[in-house]
Amino acid sequence: MAANQTEIRYLGEMKNQESESLSIFRRIKDNALKAGVAILLILAMSFIALPVVSLFLKSPLDTTLRSLHDPMVIDALRLSLMTSTLTTAVVVIMGTPIAYVSARFNYFGKEIADTLIDLPVIMPPAVAGIALLMAFGRMGIVGHYLNAFGISIAFTTLAVIMAQVFVSSPFYIRQARTSFEDVDLAYENAARTLGASRLYAFFTVILPIACNGLVSGAIMAFARSLGEFGATIMFAGNFQGRTQTMPLAIYTALQGDLDAALCISLILVVISFAVIALVKTLTKRSRKNAGN
């Protein structure tokens, strides 16, 4: 009897030791995993942050302020803000009804239409520029006929806007489509049962609910327009005061005026931070409204 009790006690102690060993092993494994993820996160953040911080460290404040008076910087900033603002307006006016129809209705060829709308997102910018040139250039499919009436689009400010619309419209339309899809159809149906027309219900019910998402999409489209380079240089060229936007000015300034290039780069970085902050704020506000 005593031997059995001793054996049982021994087995119990062995199980406790095994359990403690297993628990220690799990803790070590969890800590190692957390340490690995932390190291990976630090490396990724450092890889992204280091180039941005380097821009500020290599750009003394006095030099940056001096470069702000450079005619090339002023012209590029003015042209970029003007064209990006016009582009965003065109994209919102054109893209809002397209996004609404895509979100609410099924029609023949919808998948093809959605694919074409999203195509500029993955199309290389240089290819987009050549495609626009082949369509609207002086010898392009459409541009050939326009040229006969003395209308030239390529290598003009209009070409800058067209290139920006081409590459930035998917960013707005995709966000707007998602925003409209998130609006409960019951709200629209309730407005319709109370006698509202589809158009009236859209402007008074659906649009206010989806507003934050639409504004986020418009901000993203503005930022994409502001940073456009490849399609612009291929279709509009690089002429100061006429087609030279900020990314193109950076490219030009790097060949002889590094201070100006750094100054424009800092402006774009600041705008990028502002865009991210605005989009995050609007996204949080949309989630709160959806929760309520």
SULJOPE-V837281 format. One record per pair of residues at least 24 apart in sequence whose ideal C-beta (glycine too) atoms are under 10 Angstrom apart, sorted by the first residue. I is the first residue (numbers start at 0). J is the second residue. Records with the same first field share a line. If there is no record, write none. Layout:
I = J ; J
This chain:
50 = 268
51 = 264 ; 265 ; 268 ; 271 ; 272
53 = 261
54 = 261 ; 264 ; 265 ; 267 ; 268
55 = 261 ; 264 ; 265 ; 268
57 = 257 ; 258 ; 261 ; 264 ; 265
58 = 257 ; 258 ; 260 ; 261 ; 262 ; 264 ; 265
59 = 258 ; 261
62 = 257 ; 258 ; 259 ; 261 ; 262
63 = 258 ; 259 ; 261 ; 262 ; 263 ; 264 ; 265 ; 266
64 = 262
65 = 258 ; 259 ; 262
66 = 252 ; 256 ; 257 ; 258 ; 259 ; 260 ; 261 ; 262 ; 263 ; 265 ; 266
67 = 259 ; 262 ; 263 ; 265 ; 266
68 = 262
69 = 248 ; 252 ; 256 ; 258 ; 259 ; 262 ; 263
70 = 239 ; 240 ; 259
71 = 239 ; 240 ; 243 ; 248 ; 251 ; 252 ; 256 ; 259 ; 260 ; 262 ; 263
72 = 245 ; 248 ; 249 ; 252 ; 256 ; 258 ; 259 ; 260 ; 262 ; 263 ; 266
73 = 240
74 = 238 ; 239 ; 240 ; 241 ; 243 ; 244 ; 245 ; 248
75 = 239 ; 240 ; 243 ; 244 ; 245 ; 246 ; 247 ; 248 ; 249 ; 251 ; 252 ; 259 ; 263 ; 266
76 = 244 ; 245 ; 248 ; 262 ; 263 ; 266 ; 267
77 = 240 ; 245
78 = 156 ; 159 ; 238 ; 239 ; 240 ; 241 ; 242 ; 243 ; 244 ; 245 ; 247 ; 248
79 = 159 ; 163 ; 224 ; 225 ; 226 ; 227 ; 243 ; 244 ; 245 ; 246 ; 247 ; 248 ; 263 ; 266 ; 267 ; 270
80 = 221 ; 225 ; 244 ; 245 ; 270
81 = 156 ; 159 ; 160 ; 244
82 = 156 ; 157 ; 158 ; 159 ; 160 ; 161 ; 162 ; 163 ; 164 ; 224 ; 225 ; 227 ; 231 ; 235 ; 242 ; 244
83 = 159 ; 160 ; 163 ; 167 ; 220 ; 221 ; 222 ; 223 ; 224 ; 225 ; 226 ; 227 ; 244 ; 245 ; 270
84 = 160 ; 221 ; 224 ; 225
85 = 156 ; 157 ; 159 ; 160 ; 163 ; 164 ; 224
86 = 159 ; 160 ; 161 ; 162 ; 163 ; 164 ; 165 ; 166 ; 167 ; 168 ; 171 ; 220 ; 221 ; 223 ; 224 ; 225 ; 227
87 = 163 ; 164 ; 167 ; 168 ; 171 ; 216 ; 217 ; 218 ; 219 ; 220 ; 221 ; 222 ; 223 ; 224 ; 225
88 = 160 ; 217 ; 220 ; 221
89 = 160 ; 161 ; 163 ; 164 ; 167 ; 168 ; 220 ; 224
90 = 163 ; 164 ; 167 ; 168 ; 169 ; 170 ; 171 ; 172 ; 175 ; 216 ; 217 ; 220 ; 221 ; 223 ; 224
91 = 168 ; 171 ; 172 ; 175 ; 213 ; 214 ; 216 ; 217 ; 220 ; 221
93 = 164 ; 168 ; 171 ; 172
94 = 164 ; 167 ; 168 ; 169 ; 170 ; 171 ; 172 ; 173 ; 174 ; 175 ; 176 ; 213 ; 216 ; 217 ; 220
95 = 171 ; 172 ; 175 ; 179 ; 201 ; 206 ; 209 ; 213 ; 216 ; 217
96 = 175 ; 201
97 = 168 ; 171 ; 172 ; 175 ; 176
98 = 171 ; 172 ; 173 ; 174 ; 175 ; 176 ; 177 ; 178 ; 179 ; 180 ; 209 ; 212 ; 213 ; 216
99 = 175 ; 176 ; 178 ; 179 ; 180 ; 182 ; 201 ; 205 ; 206 ; 209
100 = 176 ; 179
101 = 172 ; 173 ; 175 ; 176 ; 179 ; 180
102 = 175 ; 176 ; 177 ; 178 ; 179 ; 180 ; 181 ; 182 ; 205 ; 209
103 = 176 ; 179 ; 180 ; 182 ; 184 ; 187 ; 197 ; 201 ; 205
113 = 169 ; 172 ; 173 ; 176
115 = 169
116 = 168 ; 169 ; 172 ; 173 ; 176
117 = 169 ; 170 ; 172 ; 173
118 = 165 ; 169
119 = 164 ; 165 ; 166 ; 167 ; 168 ; 169 ; 170 ; 223 ; 230
120 = 166 ; 167 ; 168 ; 169 ; 170 ; 173 ; 223
121 = 169
122 = 165 ; 166 ; 169 ; 229 ; 230
123 = 229 ; 230
124 = 162 ; 165 ; 166 ; 227 ; 228 ; 229 ; 230 ; 231 ; 232 ; 233
125 = 228 ; 229 ; 230 ; 232 ; 233
126 = 229 ; 230 ; 233
127 = 162 ; 165 ; 166 ; 227 ; 229 ; 230 ; 231 ; 233 ; 234
128 = 158 ; 162 ; 165 ; 166 ; 227 ; 228 ; 229 ; 230 ; 231 ; 232 ; 233 ; 234 ; 235
129 = 229 ; 230 ; 233 ; 234
130 = 165 ; 230 ; 233 ; 234
131 = 158 ; 161 ; 162 ; 164 ; 165 ; 166 ; 230 ; 231 ; 233 ; 234 ; 235
132 = 158 ; 162 ; 230 ; 233 ; 234 ; 235
133 = 234
134 = 161 ; 165 ; 234
135 = 161 ; 162 ; 234
136 = 233 ; 234
152 = 234 ; 235
153 = 233 ; 234 ; 235 ; 236 ; 242
154 = 234 ; 235 ; 236 ; 237 ; 238 ; 241 ; 242
155 = 234 ; 235 ; 236 ; 238 ; 241 ; 242
156 = 235 ; 238 ; 240 ; 241 ; 242 ; 244
157 = 235 ; 242
158 = 230 ; 231 ; 233 ; 234 ; 235 ; 236 ; 241 ; 242
159 = 224 ; 227 ; 230 ; 231 ; 232 ; 234 ; 235 ; 236 ; 238 ; 241 ; 242 ; 243 ; 244 ; 247
160 = 224 ; 231 ; 235
161 = 230 ; 231 ; 234 ; 235
162 = 224 ; 227 ; 228 ; 229 ; 230 ; 231 ; 232 ; 233 ; 234 ; 235 ; 242 ; 244
163 = 220 ; 221 ; 223 ; 224 ; 225 ; 226 ; 227 ; 230 ; 231 ; 235 ; 244
164 = 220 ; 224 ; 227
165 = 227 ; 230 ; 231 ; 234
166 = 220 ; 223 ; 224 ; 226 ; 227 ; 228 ; 229 ; 230 ; 231
167 = 216 ; 217 ; 219 ; 220 ; 221 ; 222 ; 223 ; 224 ; 225 ; 226 ; 227
168 = 220 ; 223 ; 224
169 = 216 ; 219 ; 220 ; 223
170 = 215 ; 216 ; 217 ; 218 ; 219 ; 220 ; 221 ; 222 ; 223 ; 224
171 = 213 ; 215 ; 216 ; 217 ; 218 ; 219 ; 220 ; 221 ; 223
172 = 216 ; 220
173 = 216 ; 219
174 = 209 ; 212 ; 213 ; 214 ; 215 ; 216 ; 217 ; 218 ; 219 ; 220 ; 278
175 = 209 ; 212 ; 213 ; 215 ; 216 ; 217 ; 220
176 = 209 ; 212 ; 216
177 = 209 ; 212 ; 215 ; 216
178 = 205 ; 206 ; 208 ; 209 ; 210 ; 211 ; 212 ; 213 ; 214 ; 215 ; 216 ; 285
179 = 205 ; 206 ; 208 ; 209 ; 212 ; 213
180 = 209 ; 212
181 = 208 ; 209 ; 212 ; 285 ; 289
182 = 206 ; 207 ; 208 ; 209 ; 212 ; 289
183 = 208 ; 289
207 = 288
208 = 285 ; 288 ; 289
209 = 285
210 = 281 ; 284 ; 285 ; 288
211 = 278 ; 280 ; 281 ; 282 ; 283 ; 284 ; 285 ; 286 ; 287 ; 288 ; 289
212 = 281 ; 282 ; 284 ; 285
213 = 281
214 = 277 ; 278 ; 281 ; 284 ; 285
215 = 274 ; 277 ; 278 ; 279 ; 280 ; 281 ; 282 ; 284 ; 285
216 = 278 ; 281
218 = 273 ; 274 ; 275 ; 277 ; 278 ; 281
219 = 274 ; 275 ; 277 ; 278
221 = 270 ; 274 ; 277
222 = 267 ; 270 ; 271 ; 273 ; 274 ; 275 ; 277 ; 278
223 = 274
225 = 266 ; 267 ; 270 ; 271 ; 274
226 = 267 ; 270 ; 271 ; 274
245 = 270
